[in-house]
Amino acid sequence: MKFAFFDAKAYDKPSFDKYGAEEDIRFKYYETKLNEDTADLAYACDGVCAFVNDTLSASVIGKLASLGVGIIALRCAGYNNVDLRAAETYGIRVVHVPAYSPYAVAEHAMALLLTSIRRIHKAYIRTRDFNFSLSGMTGFDLHGKTVGVVGTGRIGRVFIDICRGFGMKVIAYDKFPAQNTDIEYVSLEELFSRADIISLHCPLTDETRHLINCDTIKLMKKGVVIINTSRGALIDAECLLEGIKSRQVGAACLDVYEEETDFFFEDFSGHIISDDILARLISMPNVIVTSHQAFLTEEALNNIAETTVQNIVQIMRYDACPNELIFSDGEILHGTQK
């Protein structure tokens, strides 16, 4: 089996080569992202392996179908970049990796929070220059603070456990609350109004797009800290910028960004960034931006490769996979619900 692997990075290859060789799957790696202009690279391939910033619109999927591609293997959990209706129309199967390491993402969210509120990034720069002044370095205790967690899937629940270890009070919102837990669920409005820190761990859907916007920011405590390690478009970036400028938002910790596709995972040092909002966010002293690296641990990379290869094997050899995404009667189902 041959798969065109788009948006490939050096850290992807060892694990995918290892698990691919075990199942006689050959990955042809391309550094370019998948879009209408690059879809032809999948010629003579059984499928494509795509990531978060690849474009899988109806037109791209149509082109892939014309090339004989039968599988879209996402090596990520999110699938908001895939037109599942078009995939169903063209008969292309779509699989994803629903869980690779909830610890990787949850721990990165906490790392961003601690770095921000204890000024670790500023201290690192100062001491490298032998500046040992503590002026402007005052932070605050996490103990006793209220954290609002939006989304209580595996990652959200791991993050909750970490927060409890710091002695924080946890409140949460989820459209589908986790059963048999001691999590205190509240409405979104109550979460926004009560939380000192808000962390997003939910998927991007039509319903959650711009969940944090100009109106919801007004509901929040003055000085609130916002963390996003999920999907960039959960936050209206322009409203976030305005919230920071007005001092309503005390700090933002972002591993994702609404318009990240053209920038994240690439080296733009020495270049002028054309996205004014991203440039202004990065320039803010109370904003930390990492380039979608929350998933990037050895354990997660290994799990992603192993699960992706097994997804392909299950579809190609057994015609069934629990991680398949199925568009049916206007709903998105998983293979287990087929």
C-alpha positions as CSV (number, residue, x, y, z in Angstrom):
1,M,0.0,0.0,0.0
2,K,1.3,3.5,-0.9
3,F,0.3,6.7,0.9
4,A,1.2,10.3,0.1
5,F,2.2,11.9,3.3
6,F,1.6,15.7,3.3
7,D,3.1,18.4,5.5
8,A,5.8,16.0,6.6
9,K,8.4,16.9,9.2
10,A,11.6,15.1,10.2
11,Y,10.1,14.1,13.5
12,D,7.2,12.3,11.7
13,K,9.3,9.9,9.7
14,P,10.9,7.4,12.2
15,S,7.7,6.2,13.7
16,F,5.7,6.1,10.5
17,D,8.5,4.2,8.7
18,K,8.7,1.8,11.6
19,Y,5.0,0.9,11.7
20,G,4.5,1.2,8.0
21,A,7.2,-1.3,7.3
22,E,5.5,-3.8,9.7
23,E,2.3,-3.6,7.6
24,D,3.8,-3.2,4.2
25,I,2.7,0.4,3.9
26,R,5.0,2.8,2.1
27,F,4.7,6.5,2.9
28,K,6.0,9.0,0.3
29,Y,6.8,12.2,2.2
30,Y,6.0,15.6,1.0
31,E,6.9,18.8,2.9
32,T,4.2,20.7,1.1
33,K,0.7,20.9,2.5
34,L,-2.2,19.2,0.8
35,N,-4.4,21.6,-1.2
36,E,-5.8,21.9,-4.7
37,D,-2.4,22.7,-6.2
38,T,-0.6,19.8,-4.6
39,A,-3.3,17.0,-4.6
40,D,-1.8,15.6,-7.8
41,L,1.1,14.4,-5.8
42,A,-1.2,11.6,-4.6
43,Y,-1.2,10.1,-8.1
44,A,-1.0,6.2,-8.0
45,C,-1.4,6.2,-4.2
46,D,-4.0,4.3,-2.2
47,G,-4.5,7.1,0.1
48,V,-3.2,10.3,1.7
49,C,-2.0,11.0,5.2
50,A,-2.9,14.5,6.3
51,F,-2.5,16.8,9.3
52,V,-4.3,19.8,10.9
53,N,-3.4,22.5,8.3
54,D,-3.9,20.4,5.2
55,T,-6.9,21.5,3.1
56,L,-9.5,18.7,2.5
57,S,-12.3,20.8,0.9
58,A,-14.8,19.3,-1.5
59,S,-12.7,20.3,-4.5
60,V,-9.6,18.7,-3.1
61,I,-11.5,15.6,-2.2
62,G,-12.9,15.5,-5.7
63,K,-9.5,15.7,-7.2
64,L,-8.2,12.9,-4.9
65,A,-11.1,10.7,-5.9
66,S,-10.3,11.3,-9.6
67,L,-6.8,10.0,-8.8
68,G,-8.1,6.8,-7.3
69,V,-7.4,7.7,-3.7
70,G,-9.6,5.7,-1.3
71,I,-8.5,6.7,2.2
72,I,-7.8,9.9,4.0
73,A,-5.8,9.0,7.1
74,L,-5.7,12.0,9.4
75,R,-2.8,11.8,11.9
76,C,-4.6,14.1,14.3
77,A,-7.8,14.1,16.4
78,G,-9.5,17.1,14.8
79,Y,-11.3,16.9,11.4
80,N,-12.7,20.4,11.0
81,N,-10.5,20.8,7.9
82,V,-12.2,17.9,6.1
83,D,-15.5,18.1,4.1
84,L,-16.9,14.8,5.3
85,R,-20.0,15.2,3.2
86,A,-17.8,15.4,0.1
87,A,-15.8,12.4,1.2
88,E,-19.1,10.4,1.6
89,T,-20.2,11.5,-1.8
90,Y,-17.0,10.4,-3.5
91,G,-16.7,7.2,-1.5
92,I,-13.5,8.1,0.2
93,R,-13.0,6.7,3.7
94,V,-11.8,9.0,6.4
95,V,-10.1,7.9,9.6
96,H,-8.5,9.9,12.5
97,V,-6.5,9.5,15.7
98,P,-9.0,10.4,18.5
99,A,-6.4,10.0,21.3
100,Y,-2.7,9.9,21.1
101,S,-1.5,11.3,24.4
102,P,-3.9,13.4,26.4
103,Y,-1.0,14.0,28.8
104,A,1.1,15.7,26.2
105,V,-1.5,18.4,25.5
106,A,-2.8,18.8,29.0
107,E,0.8,19.2,30.4
108,H,1.6,21.7,27.7
109,A,-1.4,23.8,28.6
110,M,-0.2,23.8,32.2
111,A,3.4,24.6,31.1
112,L,2.1,27.6,29.2
113,L,0.0,28.8,32.2
114,L,3.0,28.5,34.6
115,T,5.4,30.1,32.2
116,S,3.0,33.1,31.8
117,I,1.9,33.8,35.3
118,R,5.4,33.2,36.8
119,R,7.2,35.1,34.0
120,I,9.5,32.2,33.3
121,H,10.0,33.3,29.7
122,K,11.0,36.8,30.8
123,A,13.3,35.5,33.5
124,Y,15.1,33.2,31.0
125,I,15.8,36.2,28.6
126,R,16.9,38.4,31.5
127,T,19.3,36.0,33.1
128,R,20.9,35.0,29.8
129,D,21.9,38.7,29.6
130,F,23.0,38.6,33.3
131,N,20.1,40.8,34.4
132,F,19.0,39.4,37.7
133,S,16.5,42.1,38.5
134,L,13.0,41.0,39.8
135,S,11.3,44.1,38.7
136,G,8.1,43.3,36.9
137,M,8.3,39.6,37.7
138,T,5.5,39.3,40.2
139,G,3.1,36.6,39.5
140,F,0.3,34.9,41.4
141,D,-0.5,31.6,43.2
142,L,-2.5,29.0,41.3
143,H,-3.6,27.5,44.7
144,G,-7.1,28.6,45.4
145,K,-7.8,30.0,42.0
146,T,-10.8,28.9,39.9
147,V,-10.1,27.3,36.6
148,G,-12.9,26.9,34.0
149,V,-12.4,23.9,31.7
150,V,-14.4,23.9,28.5
151,G,-14.5,20.4,27.2
152,T,-14.0,17.4,29.4
153,G,-12.9,14.7,27.1
154,R,-9.6,12.8,27.8
155,I,-7.4,15.9,27.5
156,G,-9.7,18.1,29.5
157,R,-10.0,15.5,32.3
158,V,-6.2,15.1,32.5
159,F,-5.9,18.9,32.7
160,I,-8.4,18.9,35.5
161,D,-6.4,16.4,37.5
162,I,-3.3,18.5,37.0
163,C,-5.1,21.7,38.2
164,R,-6.4,19.8,41.3
165,G,-2.8,18.9,42.1
166,F,-2.1,22.6,42.4
167,G,-5.0,23.1,44.8
168,M,-7.2,24.9,42.2
169,K,-11.0,24.9,42.2
170,V,-12.3,23.4,39.0
171,I,-15.6,24.2,37.2
172,A,-16.4,22.8,33.7
173,Y,-18.7,23.0,30.8
174,D,-19.3,20.3,28.2
175,K,-22.3,19.8,26.0
176,F,-22.0,16.1,26.9
177,P,-20.8,15.9,30.5
178,A,-18.6,13.0,31.5
179,Q,-20.6,10.4,33.5
180,N,-19.7,9.2,36.9
181,T,-17.3,11.9,37.8
182,D,-17.0,14.5,40.5
183,I,-16.6,17.4,38.1
184,E,-18.7,20.4,38.8
185,Y,-20.5,21.3,35.6
186,V,-21.9,24.8,35.1
187,S,-23.3,26.8,32.2
188,L,-20.9,28.6,29.9
189,E,-22.1,31.9,31.1
190,E,-21.4,30.9,34.7
191,L,-18.0,29.5,33.8
192,F,-17.0,32.7,32.0
193,S,-18.1,34.9,35.0
194,R,-16.5,32.8,37.8
195,A,-13.2,31.5,36.3
196,D,-9.9,33.2,37.0
197,I,-8.4,31.0,34.3
198,I,-10.2,29.5,31.3
199,S,-8.7,26.6,29.3
200,L,-10.2,25.3,26.1
201,H,-10.2,21.5,25.4
202,C,-13.1,21.2,23.0
203,P,-13.3,20.4,19.2
204,L,-14.0,23.1,16.6
205,T,-17.5,22.8,15.2
206,D,-20.0,25.3,13.9
207,E,-21.4,25.6,17.4
208,T,-18.0,26.3,19.1
209,R,-16.4,28.5,16.4
210,H,-15.6,31.9,18.1
211,L,-16.8,30.5,21.4
212,I,-14.6,33.3,22.9
213,N,-15.7,36.5,21.2
214,C,-16.2,40.2,22.1
215,D,-19.4,39.5,23.9
216,T,-18.2,36.5,26.0
217,I,-15.0,38.3,26.9
218,K,-17.2,41.0,28.5
219,L,-18.7,38.3,30.8
220,M,-15.3,37.3,32.1
221,K,-13.4,38.5,35.2
222,K,-11.1,41.4,34.6
223,G,-7.6,40.0,34.3
224,V,-8.8,36.5,33.2
225,V,-6.1,34.2,31.8
226,I,-7.1,32.3,28.6
227,I,-5.4,29.1,27.4
228,N,-6.1,27.5,24.1
229,T,-4.4,24.2,23.0
230,S,-7.3,22.9,20.9
231,R,-8.2,24.8,17.7
232,G,-7.5,28.4,16.9
233,A,-10.9,29.4,15.7
234,L,-12.4,28.7,19.1
235,I,-11.3,32.3,19.7
236,D,-12.0,35.3,17.7
237,A,-8.5,36.7,17.5
238,E,-9.5,40.3,16.9
239,C,-11.7,40.2,20.0
240,L,-8.9,38.6,22.0
241,L,-6.6,41.4,21.0
242,E,-9.1,44.0,21.9
243,G,-9.6,42.3,25.3
244,I,-5.9,42.4,26.0
245,K,-5.6,46.0,25.0
246,S,-8.5,47.0,27.3
247,R,-6.9,45.0,30.2
248,Q,-10.1,42.8,30.4
249,V,-7.9,39.8,29.5
250,G,-4.9,39.6,31.8
251,A,-2.9,37.0,29.7
252,A,-3.3,34.6,26.8
253,C,-1.5,31.3,26.3
254,L,-2.0,30.1,22.7
255,D,-0.7,26.9,21.1
256,V,-3.1,27.5,18.2
257,Y,-4.3,30.5,16.2
258,E,-7.3,31.1,13.9
259,E,-5.2,31.8,10.8
260,E,-2.2,29.5,11.6
261,T,-2.2,27.5,8.4
262,D,0.1,29.8,6.5
263,F,2.6,30.2,9.4
264,F,2.7,27.4,12.0
265,F,5.3,24.6,11.5
266,E,7.5,26.9,9.3
267,D,10.5,29.1,9.9
268,F,9.6,32.8,9.2
269,S,12.5,34.3,11.2
270,G,13.9,37.1,9.2
271,H,10.7,37.6,7.3
272,I,7.9,40.2,7.7
273,I,4.7,38.5,9.0
274,S,1.7,39.7,6.9
275,D,-0.8,38.8,9.6
276,D,-1.1,41.9,11.6
277,I,-3.2,40.4,14.4
278,L,-0.7,37.5,14.9
279,A,2.2,40.0,14.9
280,R,0.4,42.2,17.5
281,L,-0.5,39.3,19.7
282,I,3.1,38.0,19.8
283,S,4.3,41.6,20.6
284,M,2.2,41.7,23.7
285,P,4.1,41.1,26.9
286,N,1.3,39.0,28.4
287,V,0.8,36.7,25.4
288,I,2.7,33.4,24.9
289,V,2.4,31.7,21.5
290,T,3.7,28.3,20.7
291,S,3.3,26.9,17.2
292,H,0.8,24.0,17.7
293,Q,3.4,21.9,19.5
294,A,1.3,20.7,22.4
295,F,1.1,17.2,20.8
296,L,4.9,17.0,20.3
297,T,6.2,14.4,22.6
298,E,8.0,11.1,21.8
299,E,5.1,9.1,23.2
300,A,2.5,11.0,21.3
301,L,4.4,10.7,18.0
302,N,4.7,7.0,18.4
303,N,1.0,6.6,19.3
304,I,-0.1,8.7,16.3
305,A,1.9,6.6,13.9
306,E,0.8,3.3,15.3
307,T,-2.9,4.3,15.4
308,T,-2.8,5.8,11.9
309,V,-1.2,2.7,10.4
310,Q,-3.7,0.4,12.2
311,N,-6.6,2.6,11.0
312,I,-5.3,2.1,7.4
313,V,-4.9,-1.7,7.9
314,Q,-8.4,-2.1,9.4
315,I,-10.0,-0.2,6.5
316,M,-8.0,-1.9,3.7
317,R,-8.0,-5.4,5.0
318,Y,-11.2,-5.7,7.2
319,D,-13.4,-2.9,5.8
320,A,-14.2,-1.6,9.3
321,C,-12.4,0.8,11.7
322,P,-13.7,2.2,15.0
323,N,-11.8,5.5,14.2
324,E,-13.6,6.0,10.9
325,L,-15.5,9.3,10.5
326,I,-18.8,8.8,8.7
327,F,-21.1,11.5,7.4
328,S,-24.6,10.1,7.5
329,D,-28.0,11.8,7.4
330,G,-26.4,15.1,8.3
331,E,-24.6,13.7,11.3
332,I,-20.9,12.7,11.9
333,L,-20.6,9.2,13.2
334,H,-17.7,7.0,14.2
335,G,-17.0,3.5,12.9
336,T,-18.4,2.0,16.1
337,Q,-21.8,3.7,15.4
338,K,-22.0,2.6,11.8
